[in-house]
Amino acid sequence: MNRSIARRLAFMFAAVALFVFTLVGTGLFLVLRTQLELHLRESLDDRTQIARIIVYHAITPEKWKMAREKLTDMTPRDGVTLYSVWSADSSYQFGKPVTGQVMDRWSGGYERVRTGPGSENDMLTSTVTLPAYGQRPVVMLQVAAGYSANARTMRAFGFALAALSALGSLGVLLLSYSVTRIGLAPLTRLTRDASAVSPNNRSQRLNTRSLPLELNDLANSFNGALERLDGAYGRLESFNADVAHELRTPVTILIGQTEVALTRNRSVDDLRHTLQSNLEEFERMRAIINDMLFLARADQGERATGLLDASLAAEVAHTLEFLEIPLEEAHVHAVATGDALVRVNKSLFGRACINLLMNAIQHCAPGSTIKVSITREGDQVRVAVANPGEPIKRAVLDHLFDRFYRAEVSRTNSRENHGLGLAIVKATAEMHGGKVSATSAGGVNTFSFSVAASRSERGSEQGSEQESAPETQAANAPASVPMQPASASH
C-alpha cells in the first residue's frame, strides 16, 4: 500500500506537537498546583495568626465569649475554612476538629487530611498549642482550609489544557499537511521530469536549478544514472549495428558461394574448394561470436580465475616463440625487457600479448624492431608493446580499444580482422584489475595493458585445471591466432 509522504509527515508533526503540548501542559499543571498549594498555605498561615491572637487574648470567660463570636464571624458559610478550639475545660471549646486520614504531613504542624472520598474533601490543617493565660487554660487551636477550590481550578485548567492541546495538534496536522505539500512541490516536478524520459528522448535530464539541497544530490545522481544508461544504450546500439555488419559479410559470402555452386553440376574438387572456403567463413564467424561472448562476460564484471604465479618475461618469451613464423613473414624483429612475478590467468594473459604483438606486426615496416617492456608502476605491472609506425591521431587513439573500431587506413584488411583484438586486451586487463593505454609520439606507437601486482583471488588453487574455464575458451586458444589474427586497430 502506497502512503503519502505529505500525509505521513503531517501526522508525524501532529504527534510531535501533541507530545510537546503534553510536556508543556504537564509542566504548567504542576506549576499551577504548586502555586495554589503555596497560596493556600500562606492564606492558612494568615488566618491562623489572626485566630491565634483572638484566642490568646481571651483570658476571661467574657472575652472568650467575644472570641467565639469573632471566630463564628470569620467562618465562611461554604465551609472552606474551619476554626476549632478544644481544651480540658469544656467551657473553652469551639467547633469540631477536622479528623480523617492524614494524606501528608509537613513541618510546622501542617497536615493534609482527607475527610471523605476524593481529593475535593481534603483539608489543609494547622494546629497550634496556646499556653494558659489568665483564667484561660491550655487550649489547642486548629485552622483548616479546604482544597475544593483548588481542585475545581485544577480540573478546569486540565480540561482547558487538554482541549487546547487537541485543537493545537489538529491545527498543526492541517497546516503541516499544506506546508508539506508545498515543500514537496520540487519533488513533484522532479517526478514529472523523470516521467518524460523515454528511449526516444534519452537526452532529457532533470532540471536541478532552484532545487533544495536535499533533492539536489538525488537529482544529480539520477542524471548521472541517465548518462550511464544513455551511454550503455548508445554502445548497445552501436554494438548491435557492428555485429550485424561483421556477420553480414561472411553470411553473404557463404550464401553467394553456395548459390554459385548450385547453379550447375560441379566436380568433387570444386565442391571441396567451396566447402573449404565456407569453412573459413564459419571459422571467422565462430571467432567473432566467441570473442563477443567473452567481452559480454567481461562487461558483467567477471574476474579472471585460475590465477597462477607466473613470470611475465617467460610468458612473453613463450608468446614470441609462438609468433615466430608471423614475425619472419613480416621481416620484423621483437625484443623483450623487464620481468615481474604476478598472479595471472596464463591463457588470458597470453591472448592479450598475442593480440598486441599481432597488432604491432601488421602495422610496422619490414626490418623494424618491436619492443616489449615489462615495468612495475606502483601496484600495477605494465606490459607495453612499441613499434615504429605512422603517427596516430589523438581522436583515433581514444577509440582504439573500442569494439569493432578500425581506423580508415586499416579497412583494407577488414576481411581478416574483425575489430575485437584490442577490445579483448582491454577486457583481459580489467579482469586482472588493470587498465589499457595507447600513445603515439616520435614515430613510435605504444600499446600497453596492466595487471594488478598483487592478487589473492579465490579459485587460484585450482591451478592449470582452470585454464579451460569459460572465459579462456571464449578467448580462443593461441593456436588459432595465425588463422584469425588479432584486429588491426591503427
Buried (B, 14 or more C-beta within 10 A) or exposed (E): EEEEEBBEBBBEBBEEBBEBBBEEBEEEBEEBBEEBBEEBBEBBBEBBEBBBEBBBBBBEEEBBEBBBEBBEEBBEEEEBBBBBBBBEBEEBBBBEBBEBEEBEEEEEEBBBBBEEEEBBBBBBBBBBEBEEBEBBBEBBBBBBBBBBBBBEEBEEBBEEBEEEBEEBBEEBBEBBBEBBBEBBEBBEBBEEBBEEBEEEEBEBBBEBEEBEEEBBEBBBEBBEEBEEEBEEEEEEEBBEEBBEEBBEBBEEBBEEBEEEBEEEEBEEEEEEBBBEBBEBBEBBBBBBBBBBBBBEBBEEEBBBBBBBEBBBBEBBBBBBEBBEEBBEEBEBEBEBEBBBEBBBBBBBBBBBBBBBBBBBBBBBEEEBEBBBBBBBEEEBBBBBBBBBBEEBEEEBBEBBBBBBBBBEEBEEEBEBBBBBBBBBBBBBBBBBBBBBBBBBEEEBBBBBBBBBBEBEBEEBEBEEEBBEBEBBBBBBEBEBBBEBBBBBBB
